[in-house]
Amino acid sequence: MFTPWGWAGTRGYADITLGSDPRTDWVRYDSVLQHDAVDRALTFRAGDMIGSSLSWGRSVRLGGVQVRKDFSLRRDLVTAPMLSYAGTAAVPSTVDVFLDGAPVYSGSTEPGRFEIDNVPIRTGPGTAVVTLRGADGRTESRELAFFGARRLLGRGISDYSIEVGQPRLNYGSATTDYLDETAVSATLRFGATDEVTLSAHVEGMDDLAMAGVGAEYVAGRRAEVSISAGASHDGDRTGHFGEVTFSAYPLGRLSLDASLYRSFGDFADLAFGVDRTAETASEALHPPSARDLVSLVYRGAGRSLGLNYIRLEQEGRRHRLASLSYARAFDRVGGTLTLSGGHDFEQDEDRFAVLFSLTKGRRTRQFHLDHEGRSRLHASRAIDERPGATGYAVQATRDGEALRVGGQVERETRFGRATGQIASGSGFASSEIAFRGAIAVLDRRLAAGRQIHDSFAVVDAGRAGLPIRLQNREVARTGPGGHALVSGLTSYHVNSLSMDVDDLPGDTLWSSTATDIVPARRSGIAVDFGISDVTRSRLVTLVDATGAPLALGTPVRIDGRPNAFAIGYDGQVLLQDTAPGSTVEASHDARNCRATLPPVSMATMETLPCL
């Protein structure tokens, strides 16, 4: 449900069991009331939510209230550091910026000093070329080295989130519980400069409190470095942590990512406190005492090589894994070969796997084999969004003597997507039928269609069976009432809806066949393409008392209605929504004239004297 002030909704599903012990369980995912302040790029939320955190933290599900910055509401805002350049032109000039040989900016400047801001760049190091072409024919070029950071904010940009609520337990199950304790968390990130972003995070519940600060910066236009530290107070126990992450591109195609994390004493965070209070005793929710990650990847022409190392110590458990992977693309056949191997130092175990994949259009074939002799054959065809489209997937897996086979068929209908699944193995067999769709009522128009995840439109095309296109892709067809539900719209972004004139019947007129709409989040827009029956339309030629056609552009009205039709060449005009006996009034030569429509169909070209 949505209003001009926001939207409210709940998500979940009903689990219906038939047989000797029939029952119905309702599983609720979340219930939300939300308001988006677009001008300020702020979201106010009440209900279920996921708390904020930084890269070193862990989020907790809460039921409460939240205020957070949401830059997706303002696509015109540039939040990341971009390329800037300042120069001087002696004469009127054009300025072009090229990145890897591709143009990314073009503009003009008058004589004097000029500045170029917010030129888009890619992640990692690179070189841009700025070319200045003067009206006198002279050309100057300059190379600019840059580093596109992944996580930094632009100078003066702030990003924050504050939430207060009760921690939620057993998410995704029929039992939904909230702790009686109240939890608080807040996160702030601020772009101090284009190369330095500062961050802070606090969270707490009952007698547990934790806070951390950090900084991210670009080092030498070759690497992105992040340093974080924090401390916790949990009753009479204290602890602290530190983390350093490093992302570099030392040799262009070679990238290096590494991180080092350590915690000391009795460090605790909100996720651990919730787990302890709920008495679920999950070892996985204890804060790690050590975590090391190293990833080295080389990407060449159609191939890549990767080396990874992971070390994790948590609640007395220790894991150390190293892996090596190689991928090669065979463009001529659409194939990809992936080889991967690894070693578990704690279990003293080697692992390897081979994957070969063939892709042609929407069809994919795969073969997979691992070190334990397990093999898998897979074939699929991806479904598209067109009504009537079909997709499938079949798979056979062998594990020793055990063989398991399964398959799935999907079909996109005008009312949603239908799915059927079957599976069979050693001693078991299962089947499932599912249908996912939506029903919307908007502006007294009822329509059914694909599942709604964000924004939608209810289109009135006036006739059944007409294809409706979103961004020039067919995504829906009108039903018996001439209505269609178009889901998959992008909120706060221009969405183009249209009909192809080749699909339209010849006995009907539309005032438009395309329109652009910008919906709010989780809301809908009614779109009327303005249908009119051609049998109520008349093509006539209006002449004056001497038989001369009325002048081009003369306004014509039907029965005194405010909307006017303009006369075209040779006095011809197409009149819509008419009836036999309707009065036609035109203004020409500083006077008005009138004519009466006779009961003649549009198939006959009519000449009417306007007297």
FENVEN-V134127 format. One record per helix or strand of 3 or more residues. SS is the DSSP state (H for helix, E for strand). FROM is the first residue (numbers start at 1). TO is the last residue. If there is no record, write none. Layout:
ss	from	to
SS	FROM	TO
SS	FROM	TO
This chain:
ss	from	to
E	6	17
E	23	37
E	42	50
E	61	69
H	71	73
E	83	89
E	93	99
E	102	109
E	112	119
E	124	134
E	139	148
E	158	169
E	183	193
E	196	205
E	208	219
E	223	234
E	237	248
E	254	265
H	270	278
H	283	285
E	290	300
E	303	314
E	317	330
E	335	344
E	349	360
E	363	370
E	375	381
E	390	399
E	402	413
E	416	425
E	428	442
E	445	449
E	455	460
E	467	470
E	473	477
E	483	489
E	495	498
H	501	503
E	508	510
E	514	517
E	524	528
E	531	533
H	534	536
E	538	543
E	555	558
H	569	571
E	572	575
E	583	588
E	591	596
E	606	609
